[in-house]
């Protein structure tokens, strides 16, 4: 698969894909006879993993470390697992903060619906009644 197709499939710019390869997040991508990148299924799986980990907030440096450890096999399983566990803790904390934010938003919206909106309607009604009297 060519870089433009991969870019479209994963909604990642070609420059970002080249950057991933340059910094070691992807192994060197096979080239066609004409010199164009030809992404394999394995490359696509790595890109999917990278995109997922980046959306989870994993820093590039940690992701590069993970990718460097991967080819070393079983000897690095615990180190790789720890990288993922550390990130899981951070994601869990972010999710808790988002839940607190969502609760506050829901509370504020409920306040608008239960008291602020009816009070504003009453004020508008009173103002309209006042305007009718003065005309």
Backbone as a ProteinNet text record, in pm:
[ID]
protein_1_A
[PRIMARY]
XXXXXXXXXXXXXXXXXXXXXXXXXXXXXXXXXXXXXXXXXXXXXXXXXXXXXXXXXXXXXXXXXXXXXXXXXXXXXXXXXXXXXXXXXXXXXXXXXXXXXXXXXXXXXXXXXXXXXXXXXXXXXXXXXXXXXXX
[TERTIARY]
85.3	0	90.4	57.2	140.1	107.7	199.1	188.5	59.1	13.3	-110.8	-230.2	-231	-340	-336.5	-216.8	-201	-240.9	-199.4	-232.7	-384	-453.1	-598.7	-663.9	-616	-673.6	-667.6	-555.3	-535.8	-554	-586.4	-603.3	-477.5	-363.8	-232.3	-163.9	-98.8	-32.9	86.7	119.7	239.3	365.2	373.1	488.8	498.2	384.8	384.4	430.2	385	428.3	578.9	631.8	776.5	851.1	794.8	854	856.8	746.9	742.6	854.9	877.4	984.3	1121	1137.1	1266	1308.7	1211.6	1247.3	1248.6	1212.2	1220.5	1092.4	980.6	853.1	810.2	852.1	826.8	961.2	968.7	1091.4	1097.3	1213.7	1219.3	1116.1	1036.9	930.1	989.9	946.8	992.2	961.6	1046.2	1029	998.4	918.6	890.5	1012.6	1007.2	1118.1	1141.3	1035.4	1048.1	1086.2	1107.8	1153.3	1043.6	918	807	787.5	747.3	718.8	603.1	618.7	516	487	385.5	354.6	294.2	347.4	298.1	187.9	124.4	22.8	84.6	206.7	277.3	297.2	336.9	352.6	220.2	111.3	-20.4	-61	-27.4	-57.8	20.6	147.6	227.5	170	129.3	71.8	-55.2	-138	-260.5	-226.2	-127.3	-82.9	-28.2	54.9	114	3.7	-90.2	-199	-279.3	-307.1	-381.1	-303.3	-175.6	-93	-75.8	-64.7	-54.4	-184.7	-298.3	-425.3	-443.8	-374.7	-376.4	-278.7	-203.9	-113.1	28.6	60.1	195.4	294	392.9	490.9	570.9	613.6	691.4	811.7	880.2	1001.5	970.1	858	819.3	778	713.3	671	791.9	889.1	1013.3	1080.3	1083.1	1143.8	1071.9	939.7	860.4	896.3	900.2	929.9	1071.5	1165.4	1302.5	1309.6	1227.8	1228.2	1162.7	1063.3	983.2	1065.5	1161.1	1233.9	1322.6	1342.2	1425.4	1350.1	1221.8	1143.2	1110.5	1107.4	1062	1136.9	1263	1344.2	1292.4	1212.3	1164.7	1014.5	951.3	805.7	768.2	836.1	801.6	822.6	930.2	957.5	849.9	811.2	706.8	573	544.9	419.1	415.2	527.5	531.4	504.2	556.6	527.6	376.8	311.7	167.1	90.5	135.3	68.2	80	197.6	215.9	121.5	108.8	19.9	-125.4	-158.4	-295.4	-331.6	-237.7	-261.7	-290.7	-214.2	-235.2	-370	-405.9	-534.8	-649.2	-634.4	-737.4	-755	-644.9	-652.8	-720.5	-685.5	-748.9	-898.8	-933.7	-1075.2	-1150.9	-1090.8	-1155.1	-1177.3	-1078.1	-1091.8	-1201.3	-1206.4	-1312.1	-1450.2	-1459.8	-1588.6	-1630.1	-1533.3	-1564.9	-1612	-1544.7	-1583.7	-1723.2	-1750.8	-1882.6	-1990.7	-1962.4	-2059.4	-2089.3	-1985.9	-2005.6	-2087.5	-2054.7	-2132	-2278.7	-2302.5	-2440.6	-2513.8	-2444.9	-2504.2	-2540.3	-2445.2	-2469.4	-2585	-2589.5	-2698.4	-2831.6	-2833.3	-2956.2	-3000.5	-2904	-2937.8	-3002.3	-2947.5	-3007.9	-3149.8	-3166.4	-3298.3	-3400.2	-3355.9	-3452.6	-3478.5	-3383.8	-3408.8	-3371.7	-3262.4	-3219.8	-3310.9	-3338.9	-3424.4	-3564.9	-3629.9	-3762.4	-3756.8	-3651.6	-3639.1	-3623.5	-3543.6	-3526.9	-3659.4	-3732.9	-3863.1	-3957.6	-3954.9	-4039.6	-3999.9	-3869	-3821.8	-3865.7	-3852.3	-3895.6	-4045.7	-4123.3	-4267.3	-4300.7	-4234.3	-4257.1	-4218.2	-4108.3	-4062.6	-4163.8	-4212.1	-4311.5	-4440.2	-4481.6	-4602.8	-4582	-4462.6	-4430.2	-4432.5	-4377.1	-4375.3	-4519	-4605.9	-4744.9	-4818.1	-4790	-4856	-4810.8	-4680.4	-4629.1	-4666.1	-4714.7	-4753.9	-4895.4
-116.8	0	123.8	219.9	340.3	438.9	531.9	626.5	707.2	744.9	823	740.4	612	523.7	503.8	484.9	466.3	594.8	706.3	836.7	853.3	819.8	831.4	731	608.1	501.8	536.7	594.1	621.4	769	850.1	994.6	1053.5	1020.2	1067.7	1124.5	1236.8	1296.7	1212.2	1216.9	1147.2	1191.9	1320.6	1368.8	1299.1	1277.9	1209	1065.2	999.9	862.4	856.4	949.9	954.9	979.8	1068.5	1098.2	972.1	897.8	773.9	679.3	670.9	584.6	640.9	771	835.7	821.3	833.2	826.4	684.1	587.1	448.5	388.9	455.9	397	287.1	300.8	198.9	148.3	20.7	-25.8	35.4	39.1	93.2	24.1	103.9	51.4	5.5	-112.1	-167.6	-67.9	-64.5	26.5	-53.8	6.6	-54.1	-34.3	-92.8	-77.3	68.4	145.8	287.8	374	310.3	382.3	433	402.9	447.7	352.3	407.6	324.1	230.4	105.9	3.6	-61.4	-10.5	-54.1	-195.1	-279.8	-417.3	-422	-537.2	-554.9	-534.5	-581.2	-562	-412.9	-337.2	-192.3	-128.8	-172.3	-117.1	-147.7	-266.7	-302	-213	-185.8	-96.8	44.7	91.1	226.3	235.4	133.3	130.6	134.8	56.3	54.3	191.6	249.3	381	485.1	485.3	583.3	566.2	443.4	415.8	463.6	432.1	471.8	623.3	687.4	834.7	896.4	839.5	894	868	767.8	740.8	831.3	912.8	1007.7	957.1	840.4	786.8	875.5	929.9	1016.3	939.9	1010.9	950.9	874.8	933.7	870.8	734	724.1	595.9	496.8	547.3	461.2	408.8	494.7	450.9	344.5	365.6	267	132.9	135.8	13.6	-58.3	18	-40.2	-97.4	-32.1	-83.8	-213.4	-223.8	-344.2	-463	-435.7	-542.6	-651.2	-616.1	-722.6	-809.1	-762.2	-838.2	-955.2	-962.7	-1078.8	-1089.4	-1214.9	-1245.3	-1172.8	-1146.9	-1081.6	-941.9	-883	-745.6	-737.5	-851.5	-850.8	-765.7	-782.4	-706.6	-557.2	-519.7	-377.2	-317.6	-390.9	-341.5	-333.1	-435.5	-436.1	-318.2	-286.5	-175.1	-41.1	-24.7	97.5	112.1	2	4.5	25.6	-37.5	-20.7	123.1	182.2	322.2	413.8	389	472.1	448.8	323.9	293.9	374.7	386.9	467.5	612.7	665.9	804.2	822.1	726.7	734.1	724	635.1	619.7	749.9	815.1	943.2	1049.3	1052.9	1149.6	1122.7	993.5	957.4	1000.5	982.7	1025.4	1176.5	1250.3	1395.6	1432.6	1362	1388.2	1356.6	1250.6	1217.8	1327.4	1381.4	1492.1	1613.7	1639.9	1752	1729.2	1608.3	1575.6	1592.7	1548.4	1565.6	1713.7	1797.6	1941.4	2000.4	1961.4	2009.9	1968.5	1843.9	1796.6	1875.6	1902.9	1981.3	2121.9	2187.8	2324.1	2327.2	2230.4	2223.9	2204.1	2115.9	2092.9	2220.5	2296.8	2424.1	2520	2525.7	2611.5	2566.7	2436.4	2385.7	2399.6	2384.5	2385.9	2524.2	2615.5	2744.1	2864.7	2864.9	2984.4	3012.3	2910.3	2931.6	2976.2	2907.7	2956.5	3098.9	3131.3	3266.8	3369.3	3338.6	3431.3	3448.3	3340.1	3349.8	3440.7	3425.5	3508.5	3655	3682.7	3820.6	3878.1	3798.5	3845.3	3872.4	3784.5	3803.2	3932.6	3953.8	4075.3	4200	4190.4	4303.3	4331.4	4225.8	4243.6	4303.1	4255.3	4310.5	4458.4	4494.1	4633.1	4717.7	4663.5	4734.4	4755.4	4655.4	4666.8	4775.2	4787.2	4887.3	5027.8	5043.9	5177.5	5221	5132.1	5171	5208.7
0	0	0	-83.7	-94.5	18	37.7	149.3	144.4	27.7	18.3	65.6	33.4	76.8	228.5	281.9	426.4	498.4	445	501.9	511	404.6	401.4	496.2	495.4	578.9	726.8	771.2	913.3	950.2	850.9	873.5	939	878.8	922.5	799.1	814.7	698.5	653.8	525.3	477.8	552.4	586.4	663.5	798	862.7	991.9	974.7	870.6	844.7	821	745.5	722.9	854.3	935.9	1066.7	1153.4	1157.3	1235.2	1193.2	1065.4	1014.1	1052.8	1039.5	1067.1	1213.6	1307.4	1449.5	1504.5	1420.9	1463.8	1516.8	1497.5	1537.9	1442.4	1319.6	1217.3	1166.9	1140.2	1074.3	934.7	875	737.9	648.2	583.5	498.6	365.9	324.2	196.1	84	-15.8	-130.4	-256.1	-341.5	-472.1	-562.3	-678.5	-774.2	-810.7	-808.9	-843	-721.7	-605.8	-487.6	-395.8	-429.4	-344.8	-226.5	-112.7	3.7	-29.2	15.3	-6.3	129	197.7	333.7	333.1	420.8	435.2	540.8	552.9	657.3	795.3	813.7	940.9	969.1	867.4	883.5	925	862	892.4	1036.8	1084.3	1223	1318.7	1286.1	1370.4	1369.6	1253.3	1243.7	1327.5	1320.1	1400	1549.2	1589.6	1729.5	1770.4	1686.8	1714.9	1731.6	1640.3	1646.2	1775	1811.3	1933.8	2056.2	2061.3	2175.8	2183.5	2069	2068.3	2117.8	2077.9	2124.6	2273.8	2325.9	2470.2	2544.2	2467.9	2529.8	2551.3	2501.3	2519.1	2443.9	2515.3	2448	2342.7	2240.5	2131.8	2187.5	2284.9	2339.1	2398.2	2471.3	2530.6	2422.1	2321.8	2212.3	2135.4	2113.5	2047.4	2132	2264	2354.3	2342	2340.3	2325.3	2195.1	2087	1955.3	1951.9	2019.8	2025.2	2104.9	2207.4	2291.2	2221.5	2139.4	2079.3	2009.3	1922.9	1852.7	1944.4	2067.4	2159.9	2222.6	2196.1	2235.2	2382.5	2429.4	2564.8	2674.8	2652.6	2755.7	2789.8	2702.5	2726	2753.4	2770.9	2792.1	2912.3	3023.8	3144.3	3124.2	3057.4	3033	2942.4	2839.5	2748.9	2820.3	2898.8	2974.1	3071.3	3132.5	3228	3159.2	3038.9	2962	2943.1	2907.4	2884.5	3015.2	3122.8	3252	3302.2	3287.3	3328.3	3251.5	3121.8	3041.4	3078.5	3111.1	3153.4	3278.3	3372.3	3492.8	3455.8	3361.8	3320.8	3251.4	3166.7	3097.1	3197.7	3294.8	3398.4	3476.2	3510.6	3581.9	3495.3	3366	3275.5	3262.8	3256.4	3246.4	3371.9	3488.7	3612.9	3611.1	3565.1	3555.3	3454.7	3342.9	3244.9	3302.6	3381.9	3445.8	3543.3	3619.6	3710.4	3630	3518.3	3432.6	3375.5	3331.6	3277.1	3383.4	3505.3	3613.9	3636.9	3635.9	3654.8	3540.4	3417.1	3302	3313.4	3350.1	3365.4	3474	3583.8	3692.4	3643.8	3576.1	3528.9	3428.2	3339	3240.4	3312.7	3411.4	3488	3559.2	3609.6	3675	3574.6	3454	3351.3	3323.2	3306.5	3268.6	3381.1	3506	3616.2	3673.9	3667.1	3730.5	3646	3579.5	3506.2	3387.5	3307.9	3190.5	3232.9	3330.3	3373.1	3429.4	3504.3	3560.2	3448.7	3346.1	3233.6	3158.9	3143.7	3075.4	3154.5	3285.7	3370.7	3359.3	3357	3341.4	3207	3101.2	2968.2	2966.2	3029.7	3036	3110	3222.6	3301	3221.5	3148	3067.3	2955.5	2890.8	2783.4	2838.7	2959	3022	3052	3099.9	3130.6	3003.6	2895.9	2767.7	2716.4	2735.1	2690.3	2766.8	2895	2979	2939.2	2911.4	2878.4	2737.7	2655	2517.6	2520.2
[MASK]
+++++++++++++++++++++++++++++++++++++++++++++++++++++++++++++++++++++++++++++++++++++++++++++++++++++++++++++++++++++++++++++++++++++++

